[in-house]
Amino acid sequence: MSPSDRPLIAIIGGGASGTLLAWNLSRLQAQARVVVIDPADRPAVGLAYSTLSPCHFLNVPAAGMSADANDPEHFLRWLRVHHDPEVTPAQFMPRAVFGQYLSSLWAEMRPEWRQTRVLSYQRVAGRLELALGDGDILRADQVVLATGNFGPAPVAPVTPALVSSGRYHPSGWDNGFYDAITPEESVILIGTGLTSLDVLMRLRENGHRGNVVALSRHGWCPERHASSVPAKTEIIPVGTPATARAYFRAFRDSLADGTDWRSAVDALRPRINPLWQALDLAEKKRFRRHLQRRWDIVRHRIAPEVADFMVAELESGTLDCRRGQVTRLRLHDGQVRLEARTKAGLFALSADHVVNCTGPSRAYRQMQDALPRRLLEDGEVRETALGGLHCLEDGSLTDASGHCSGDLFAIGPMRWGTLFETTAIPEIRKQAADLAVLLRDRCIRDVREASCKTALPG
């Protein structure tokens, strides 16, 4: 079969999600032309693993980062050959090293890469027609949205004067703003989570000596990873009522019975998506409102090296974590004036620079130049009531009327809302493996049907 006769699978997004899917398709020897579309300068690494800073660590030990769910030591073996022969399963690797690992998978399979954007999407004669930014038209049989995380949403209105000043930086994931901050300038980080620590570590790495304030609604800092094993007891027993309150009480009771909180969290990891899907919409919203941030703190723990850095900064006073919700940002006397509120009232802070370090945005309708927004506006996909895109268990997306065409899929962070855990490598690698099998089987079916049609007389 010539390449032009094979079914075409278009993967939109060339970060970890897209790379793992393409890698699995390659290993399955899918009878398809696989095209990965991404405008990035480097394929495979995406936002999360494109950092070149050695101080940015994974927040999962090396033993948990294999690309192959059926081969837990795949990443470890690669590390011992390409990075450090003495590495242990419990070590935390720099994210840049994991980026090199993903790049090696990319080099192994060598997928067709179109370094451009998808501008529009429409159905034409039973196929999915993608208009690309380079002027080409790609006609696909299956399309997978693997765009990963988008940058943070605005936390408050920003005046044009502030935007043009270069003192407000709308995303802590942007590597370009560090050169604009001199060593003595003051900085406010909006957010006290993982991204704020990444930014602070990079600033210090660049020689920054000024005091830094990190601000978030709760003022909670990440927790440290420590040696633990998943608890063997049921943290949330079968039969527990499907409510946020009942889940919380069961978790708290397990701790009262002597279970270490880290072990309890790790034991819940394989069950968290079924528990989430058992909640009705009102309970899901209640969980998001009251328990989401608590869960994020205990679930997304930081490497010991990062925790030591954070503690040293807090104890020396060079990092000040505060509670407050940002209400306004503006330029005042050459600095950024940040206004915020707490239950106690309003307050204001000023600094030479402010960096938005909040979490990824899933408000796709607010994104000016993003494919998900255009798909939503055209009714090709629909959002869940909590954000993310609505999809079935296999990742196939539904349209505005609830219909599933079966040829448009999502993987990774875009399944958020339908799933609770869908942004970490252990979940993404399982999705990639399962989706690759489904797509491979559909390609086999399509090839057989095409052969039958060709064989028919007349």
DRENGUZA-783453 format. One record per residue (C-alpha): residue number from 0; residue in three letters; x, y, z. Coordinates in steps of 0.02 Angstrom, whole numbers, plus 50000, padded with zeros to 5 digits. Example, Ala and Ser with C-alpha at 12.3 -4.5 7.8 and 13.67 -1.06 7.14 Angstrom:
<atoms>
ATOM     n   res      px      py      pz
ATOM     0   ALA   50615   49775   50390
ATOM     1   SER   50684   49947   50357
</atoms>
This chain:
<atoms>
ATOM     n   res      px      py      pz
ATOM     0   MET   50000   50000   50000
ATOM     1   SER   50071   50169   49952
ATOM     2   PRO   50082   50306   50086
ATOM     3   SER   49948   50406   49995
ATOM     4   ASP   49825   50262   50009
ATOM     5   ARG   49844   50238   50196
ATOM     6   PRO   49722   50317   50320
ATOM     7   LEU   49788   50480   50390
ATOM     8   ILE   49793   50512   50578
ATOM     9   ALA   49824   50695   50622
ATOM    10   ILE   49889   50729   50798
ATOM    11   ILE   49870   50913   50841
ATOM    12   GLY   50002   50948   50971
ATOM    13   GLY   50180   50884   50981
ATOM    14   GLY   50213   50887   51169
ATOM    15   ALA   50211   50739   51287
ATOM    16   SER   50032   50686   51245
ATOM    17   GLY   50055   50691   51058
ATOM    18   THR   50227   50611   51065
ATOM    19   LEU   50170   50465   51173
ATOM    20   LEU   50022   50434   51058
ATOM    21   ALA   50129   50438   50901
ATOM    22   TRP   50258   50326   50985
ATOM    23   ASN   50126   50196   51029
ATOM    24   LEU   50056   50202   50852
ATOM    25   SER   50231   50172   50786
ATOM    26   ARG   50259   50023   50901
ATOM    27   LEU   50092   49949   50845
ATOM    28   GLN   50144   49973   50664
ATOM    29   ALA   49979   50055   50625
ATOM    30   GLN   49940   50053   50440
ATOM    31   ALA   49922   50241   50437
ATOM    32   ARG   50010   50399   50392
ATOM    33   VAL   50036   50485   50560
ATOM    34   VAL   50060   50674   50551
ATOM    35   VAL   50101   50778   50706
ATOM    36   ILE   50058   50962   50690
ATOM    37   ASP   50140   51086   50808
ATOM    38   PRO   50221   51257   50780
ATOM    39   ALA   50348   51236   50921
ATOM    40   ASP   50534   51256   50890
ATOM    41   ARG   50567   51084   50967
ATOM    42   PRO   50451   50936   50948
ATOM    43   ALA   50412   50814   51090
ATOM    44   VAL   50448   50925   51241
ATOM    45   GLY   50297   51043   51247
ATOM    46   LEU   50281   51178   51380
ATOM    47   ALA   50317   51066   51529
ATOM    48   TYR   50481   50991   51472
ATOM    49   SER   50553   51128   51361
ATOM    50   THR   50642   51211   51507
ATOM    51   LEU   50832   51207   51498
ATOM    52   SER   50853   51247   51682
ATOM    53   PRO   50933   51107   51785
ATOM    54   CYS   50841   51170   51940
ATOM    55   HIS   50670   51127   51871
ATOM    56   PHE   50632   50952   51935
ATOM    57   LEU   50496   50825   51898
ATOM    58   ASN   50375   50803   52043
ATOM    59   VAL   50365   50615   52017
ATOM    60   PRO   50512   50497   52052
ATOM    61   ALA   50600   50419   51903
ATOM    62   ALA   50515   50252   51935
ATOM    63   GLY   50346   50330   51895
ATOM    64   MET   50392   50416   51731
ATOM    65   SER   50407   50273   51607
ATOM    66   ALA   50327   50306   51437
ATOM    67   ASP   50268   50124   51437
ATOM    68   ALA   50141   50076   51570
ATOM    69   ASN   50186   49892   51542
ATOM    70   ASP   50372   49924   51564
ATOM    71   PRO   50396   50027   51723
ATOM    72   GLU   50586   50030   51703
ATOM    73   HIS   50589   50099   51526
ATOM    74   PHE   50637   50274   51584
ATOM    75   LEU   50758   50207   51714
ATOM    76   ARG   50852   50105   51583
ATOM    77   TRP   50861   50256   51470
ATOM    78   LEU   50928   50363   51613
ATOM    79   ARG   51063   50236   51655
ATOM    80   VAL   51123   50233   51476
ATOM    81   HIS   51105   50417   51429
ATOM    82   HIS   51114   50516   51592
ATOM    83   ASP   51179   50430   51749
ATOM    84   PRO   51219   50244   51768
ATOM    85   GLU   51193   50256   51956
ATOM    86   VAL   51019   50333   51954
ATOM    87   THR   50895   50255   52075
ATOM    88   PRO   50706   50232   52054
ATOM    89   ALA   50671   50356   52195
ATOM    90   GLN   50771   50500   52120
ATOM    91   PHE   50689   50655   52048
ATOM    92   MET   50757   50703   51879
ATOM    93   PRO   50768   50877   51803
ATOM    94   ARG   50623   50908   51685
ATOM    95   ALA   50748   50947   51546
ATOM    96   VAL   50812   50768   51560
ATOM    97   PHE   50637   50700   51538
ATOM    98   GLY   50622   50814   51387
ATOM    99   GLN   50776   50728   51315
ATOM   100   TYR   50692   50560   51347
ATOM   101   LEU   50537   50615   51252
ATOM   102   SER   50649   50680   51113
ATOM   103   SER   50732   50508   51103
ATOM   104   LEU   50560   50428   51079
ATOM   105   TRP   50526   50553   50941
ATOM   106   ALA   50693   50512   50857
ATOM   107   GLU   50654   50327   50872
ATOM   108   MET   50490   50338   50777
ATOM   109   ARG   50524   50490   50666
ATOM   110   PRO   50343   50542   50635
ATOM   111   GLU   50296   50663   50498
ATOM   112   TRP   50303   50836   50580
ATOM   113   ARG   50216   50990   50513
ATOM   114   GLN   50288   51140   50604
ATOM   115   THR   50135   51250   50590
ATOM   116   ARG   49963   51282   50666
ATOM   117   VAL   49791   51217   50623
ATOM   118   LEU   49688   51368   50575
ATOM   119   SER   49520   51287   50541
ATOM   120   TYR   49432   51120   50532
ATOM   121   GLN   49284   51058   50431
ATOM   122   ARG   49206   50897   50369
ATOM   123   VAL   49220   50870   50182
ATOM   124   ALA   49163   50711   50094
ATOM   125   GLY   49177   50604   50249
ATOM   126   ARG   49351   50663   50298
ATOM   127   LEU   49415   50797   50416
ATOM   128   GLU   49494   50941   50323
ATOM   129   LEU   49625   51041   50417
ATOM   130   ALA   49681   51210   50351
ATOM   131   LEU   49861   51236   50406
ATOM   132   GLY   49953   51397   50441
ATOM   133   ASP   50079   51359   50304
ATOM   134   GLY   49939   51366   50175
ATOM   135   ASP   49920   51179   50152
ATOM   136   ILE   49762   51076   50173
ATOM   137   LEU   49774   50910   50264
ATOM   138   ARG   49633   50783   50242
ATOM   139   ALA   49629   50666   50390
ATOM   140   ASP   49528   50512   50433
ATOM   141   GLN   49556   50529   50621
ATOM   142   VAL   49606   50686   50718
ATOM   143   VAL   49671   50691   50896
ATOM   144   LEU   49681   50850   50999
ATOM   145   ALA   49840   50835   51102
ATOM   146   THR   49873   51019   51132
ATOM   147   GLY   49920   50998   51315
ATOM   148   ASN   49906   51140   51438
ATOM   149   PHE   49878   51320   51388
ATOM   150   GLY   49953   51465   51483
ATOM   151   PRO   49866   51541   51634
ATOM   152   ALA   49708   51645   51619
ATOM   153   PRO   49715   51829   51669
ATOM   154   VAL   49687   51850   51856
ATOM   155   ALA   49624   52029   51845
ATOM   156   PRO   49601   52168   51717
ATOM   157   VAL   49768   52238   51655
ATOM   158   THR   49780   52416   51591
ATOM   159   PRO   49859   52451   51419
ATOM   160   ALA   49993   52556   51505
ATOM   161   LEU   50044   52408   51611
ATOM   162   VAL   50048   52292   51461
ATOM   163   SER   50162   52410   51364
ATOM   164   SER   50276   52439   51515
ATOM   165   GLY   50349   52264   51507
ATOM   166   ARG   50330   52247   51695
ATOM   167   TYR   50182   52129   51695
ATOM   168   HIS   50219   51953   51631
ATOM   169   PRO   50058   51857   51593
ATOM   170   SER   50133   51683   51602
ATOM   171   GLY   50264   51607   51714
ATOM   172   TRP   50291   51475   51580
ATOM   173   ASP   50364   51602   51459
ATOM   174   ASN   50553   51589   51458
ATOM   175   GLY   50571   51762   51379
ATOM   176   PHE   50537   51875   51529
ATOM   177   TYR   50684   51828   51640
ATOM   178   ASP   50807   51941   51550
ATOM   179   ALA   50694   52090   51587
ATOM   180   ILE   50713   52071   51776
ATOM   181   THR   50874   52139   51849
ATOM   182   PRO   50954   52060   52005
ATOM   183   GLU   50895   52194   52127
ATOM   184   GLU   50717   52222   52066
ATOM   185   SER   50569   52170   52172
ATOM   186   VAL   50450   52037   52106
ATOM   187   ILE   50274   51979   52147
ATOM   188   LEU   50223   51805   52093
ATOM   189   ILE   50036   51777   52077
ATOM   190   GLY   50019   51599   52138
ATOM   191   THR   50106   51498   52273
ATOM   192   GLY   50110   51329   52185
ATOM   193   LEU   50229   51233   52074
ATOM   194   THR   50247   51367   51939
ATOM   195   SER   50292   51502   52065
ATOM   196   LEU   50433   51393   52132
ATOM   197   ASP   50494   51361   51955
ATOM   198   VAL   50500   51548   51922
ATOM   199   LEU   50586   51586   52087
ATOM   200   MET   50718   51452   52060
ATOM   201   ARG   50753   51515   51886
ATOM   202   LEU   50767   51695   51949
ATOM   203   ARG   50893   51642   52081
ATOM   204   GLU   50986   51540   51953
ATOM   205   ASN   51002   51699   51849
ATOM   206   GLY   51075   51794   51997
ATOM   207   HIS   50918   51880   52060
ATOM   208   ARG   50940   51939   52241
ATOM   209   GLY   50785   52042   52273
ATOM   210   ASN   50644   51996   52390
ATOM   211   VAL   50499   51903   52312
ATOM   212   VAL   50317   51899   52368
ATOM   213   ALA   50207   51752   52315
ATOM   214   LEU   50021   51781   52331
ATOM   215   SER   49873   51664   52313
ATOM   216   ARG   49695   51650   52378
ATOM   217   HIS   49743   51525   52512
ATOM   218   GLY   49928   51562   52530
ATOM   219   TRP   49969   51376   52535
ATOM   220   CYS   50139   51315   52477
ATOM   221   PRO   50172   51142   52402
ATOM   222   GLU   50207   50992   52512
ATOM   223   ARG   50368   50890   52507
ATOM   224   HIS   50387   50716   52436
ATOM   225   ALA   50445   50591   52567
ATOM   226   SER   50469   50404   52569
ATOM   227   SER   50301   50315   52574
ATOM   228   VAL   50206   50171   52496
ATOM   229   PRO   50023   50170   52448
ATOM   230   ALA   49911   50115   52590
ATOM   231   LYS   49839   49940   52574
ATOM   232   THR   49677   49984   52661
ATOM   233   GLU   49530   50062   52569
ATOM   234   ILE   49543   50249   52596
ATOM   235   ILE   49370   50278   52526
ATOM   236   PRO   49281   50111   52551
ATOM   237   VAL   49165   50037   52422
ATOM   238   GLY   48989   50094   52465
ATOM   239   THR   49041   50267   52524
ATOM   240   PRO   48905   50389   52468
ATOM   241   ALA   48957   50483   52311
ATOM   242   THR   48970   50655   52390
ATOM   243   ALA   49117   50771   52418
ATOM   244   ARG   49081   50775   52604
ATOM   245   ALA   49076   50584   52619
ATOM   246   TYR   49239   50567   52523
ATOM   247   PHE   49322   50695   52635
ATOM   248   ARG   49260   50611   52793
ATOM   249   ALA   49320   50440   52736
ATOM   250   PHE   49491   50512   52695
ATOM   251   ARG   49500   50600   52864
ATOM   252   ASP   49446   50440   52954
ATOM   253   SER   49588   50345   52870
ATOM   254   LEU   49713   50471   52935
ATOM   255   ALA   49636   50459   53109
ATOM   256   ASP   49663   50270   53102
ATOM   257   GLY   49849   50298   53078
ATOM   258   THR   49870   50299   52888
ATOM   259   ASP   50005   50420   52830
ATOM   260   TRP   49928   50556   52723
ATOM   261   ARG   50051   50528   52581
ATOM   262   SER   50012   50342   52579
ATOM   263   ALA   49826   50382   52579
ATOM   264   VAL   49842   50499   52431
ATOM   265   ASP   49948   50375   52333
ATOM   266   ALA   49824   50235   52367
ATOM   267   LEU   49683   50341   52296
ATOM   268   ARG   49777   50381   52135
ATOM   269   PRO   49719   50229   52034
ATOM   270   ARG   49538   50252   52094
ATOM   271   ILE   49521   50439   52082
ATOM   272   ASN   49440   50449   51910
ATOM   273   PRO   49303   50320   51948
ATOM   274   LEU   49269   50408   52113
ATOM   275   TRP   49256   50574   52021
ATOM   276   GLN   49139   50506   51889
ATOM   277   ALA   49024   50436   52025
ATOM   278   LEU   48989   50614   52085
ATOM   279   ASP   48844   50708   52009
ATOM   280   LEU   48874   50883   51940
ATOM   281   ALA   48823   50973   52100
ATOM   282   GLU   48946   50868   52201
ATOM   283   LYS   49084   50894   52075
ATOM   284   LYS   49059   51081   52088
ATOM   285   ARG   49059   51067   52277
ATOM   286   PHE   49223   50973   52273
ATOM   287   ARG   49301   51101   52156
ATOM   288   ARG   49244   51243   52269
ATOM   289   HIS   49294   51173   52438
ATOM   290   LEU   49421   51032   52417
ATOM   291   GLN   49510   51052   52250
ATOM   292   ARG   49651   51161   52313
ATOM   293   ARG   49678   51051   52466
ATOM   294   TRP   49692   50899   52354
ATOM   295   ASP   49812   50987   52236
ATOM   296   ILE   49928   51027   52381
ATOM   297   VAL   49941   50848   52443
ATOM   298   ARG   49934   50766   52272
ATOM   299   HIS   50061   50873   52176
ATOM   300   ARG   50207   50863   52296
ATOM   301   ILE   50378   50933   52258
ATOM   302   ALA   50548   50850   52248
ATOM   303   PRO   50653   50858   52408
ATOM   304   GLU   50779   50971   52323
ATOM   305   VAL   50643   51096   52280
ATOM   306   ALA   50568   51084   52454
ATOM   307   ASP   50738   51122   52533
ATOM   308   PHE   50755   51274   52421
ATOM   309   MET   50581   51336   52468
ATOM   310   VAL   50610   51315   52654
ATOM   311   ALA   50776   51408   52645
ATOM   312   GLU   50694   51553   52553
ATOM   313   LEU   50550   51562   52678
ATOM   314   GLU   50664   51552   52829
ATOM   315   SER   50781   51687   52764
ATOM   316   GLY   50636   51803   52724
ATOM   317   THR   50683   51819   52540
ATOM   318   LEU   50518   51735   52497
ATOM   319   ASP   50358   51796   52577
ATOM   320   CYS   50200   51693   52546
ATOM   321   ARG   50039   51790   52571
ATOM   322   ARG   49853   51760   52557
ATOM   323   GLY   49744   51869   52447
ATOM   324   GLN   49640   51871   52290
ATOM   325   VAL   49700   51993   52156
ATOM   326   THR   49569   52119   52105
ATOM   327   ARG   49666   52245   52002
ATOM   328   LEU   49835   52272   51918
ATOM   329   ARG   49897   52440   51857
ATOM   330   LEU   50053   52545   51827
ATOM   331   HIS   50088   52671   51965
ATOM   332   ASP   50246   52777   51984
ATOM   333   GLY   50345   52662   51871
ATOM   334   GLN   50298   52505   51966
ATOM   335   VAL   50159   52376   51959
ATOM   336   ARG   50027   52408   52090
ATOM   337   LEU   49932   52251   52137
ATOM   338   GLU   49770   52267   52233
ATOM   339   ALA   49698   52116   52324
ATOM   340   ARG   49571   52068   52453
ATOM   341   THR   49553   51946   52596
ATOM   342   LYS   49415   51918   52722
ATOM   343   ALA   49499   52052   52828
ATOM   344   GLY   49487   52183   52690
ATOM   345   LEU   49581   52260   52546
ATOM   346   PHE   49769   52288   52531
ATOM   347   ALA   49894   52339   52398
ATOM   348   LEU   50071   52286   52351
ATOM   349   SER   50195   52365   52232
ATOM   350   ALA   50342   52288   52141
ATOM   351   ASP   50453   52314   51991
ATOM   352   HIS   50382   52158   51907
ATOM   353   VAL   50230   52045   51926
ATOM   354   VAL   50223   51869   51853
ATOM   355   ASN   50063   51769   51832
ATOM   356   CYS   50105   51596   51900
ATOM   357   THR   49930   51528   51917
ATOM   358   GLY   49880   51360   51843
ATOM   359   PRO   49840   51320   51662
ATOM   360   SER   49686   51397   51585
ATOM   361   ARG   49546   51288   51522
ATOM   362   ALA   49432   51432   51476
ATOM   363   TYR   49445   51389   51292
ATOM   364   ARG   49311   51513   51237
ATOM   365   GLN   49417   51656   51303
ATOM   366   MET   49571   51608   51202
ATOM   367   GLN   49586   51722   51053
ATOM   368   ASP   49699   51618   50942
ATOM   369   ALA   49667   51437   50989
ATOM   370   LEU   49591   51293   50895
ATOM   371   PRO   49480   51235   51040
ATOM   372   ARG   49390   51402   51037
ATOM   373   ARG   49353   51386   50851
ATOM   374   LEU   49293   51208   50872
ATOM   375   LEU   49177   51263   51013
ATOM   376   GLU   49109   51409   50911
ATOM   377   ASP   49076   51293   50764
ATOM   378   GLY   48988   51166   50875
ATOM   379   GLU   49112   51028   50833
ATOM   380   VAL   49150   51000   51018
ATOM   381   ARG   49071   51050   51182
ATOM   382   GLU   49135   51093   51354
ATOM   383   THR   49093   51006   51515
ATOM   384   ALA   49008   51110   51649
ATOM   385   LEU   49177   51117   51738
ATOM   386   GLY   49288   51159   51591
ATOM   387   GLY   49384   51046   51475
ATOM   388   LEU   49303   50956   51329
ATOM   389   HIS   49165   50828   51345
ATOM   390   CYS   49222   50657   51286
ATOM   391   LEU   49176   50475   51302
ATOM   392   GLU   49279   50347   51396
ATOM   393   ASP   49391   50314   51245
ATOM   394   GLY   49425   50499   51222
ATOM   395   SER   49309   50526   51073
ATOM   396   LEU   49234   50700   51078
ATOM   397   THR   49051   50745   51068
ATOM   398   ASP   48981   50894   50973
ATOM   399   ALA   48863   51031   51030
ATOM   400   SER   48712   50917   51005
ATOM   401   GLY   48790   50775   51103
ATOM   402   HIS   48828   50671   50948
ATOM   403   CYS   48992   50576   50937
ATOM   404   SER   49062   50559   50761
ATOM   405   GLY   49199   50439   50816
ATOM   406   ASP   49340   50521   50719
ATOM   407   LEU   49388   50666   50833
ATOM   408   PHE   49476   50628   50998
ATOM   409   ALA   49560   50713   51144
ATOM   410   ILE   49705   50655   51250
ATOM   411   GLY   49785   50724   51407
ATOM   412   PRO   49735   50891   51485
ATOM   413   MET   49593   50919   51361
ATOM   414   ARG   49496   50778   51445
ATOM   415   TRP   49494   50877   51608
ATOM   416   GLY   49319   50895   51676
ATOM   417   THR   49265   50726   51608
ATOM   418   LEU   49412   50654   51705
ATOM   419   PHE   49489   50715   51867
ATOM   420   GLU   49667   50653   51840
ATOM   421   THR   49722   50679   51660
ATOM   422   THR   49876   50791   51662
ATOM   423   ALA   50014   50679   51732
ATOM   424   ILE   50121   50555   51635
ATOM   425   PRO   50048   50398   51720
ATOM   426   GLU   49874   50444   51657
ATOM   427   ILE   49929   50511   51488
ATOM   428   ARG   50034   50357   51444
ATOM   429   LYS   49884   50244   51479
ATOM   430   GLN   49770   50354   51372
ATOM   431   ALA   49901   50354   51233
ATOM   432   ALA   49919   50165   51234
ATOM   433   ASP   49731   50135   51234
ATOM   434   LEU   49695   50264   51100
ATOM   435   ALA   49834   50198   50989
ATOM   436   VAL   49755   50025   50991
ATOM   437   LEU   49585   50097   50947
ATOM   438   LEU   49655   50201   50804
ATOM   439   ARG   49760   50055   50741
ATOM   440   ASP   49607   49943   50736
ATOM   441   ARG   49506   50076   50643
ATOM   442   CYS   49645   50093   50516
ATOM   443   ILE   49643   49905   50487
ATOM   444   ARG   49455   49915   50463
ATOM   445   ASP   49468   50062   50342
ATOM   446   VAL   49604   49976   50239
ATOM   447   ARG   49499   49818   50225
ATOM   448   GLU   49345   49915   50174
ATOM   449   ALA   49445   50011   50043
ATOM   450   SER   49516   49846   49975
ATOM   451   CYS   49341   49772   49962
ATOM   452   LYS   49277   49923   49866
ATOM   453   THR   49425   49913   49748
ATOM   454   ALA   49394   49729   49718
ATOM   455   LEU   49210   49754   49673
ATOM   456   PRO   49176   49741   49486
ATOM   457   GLY   49126   49896   49389
</atoms>
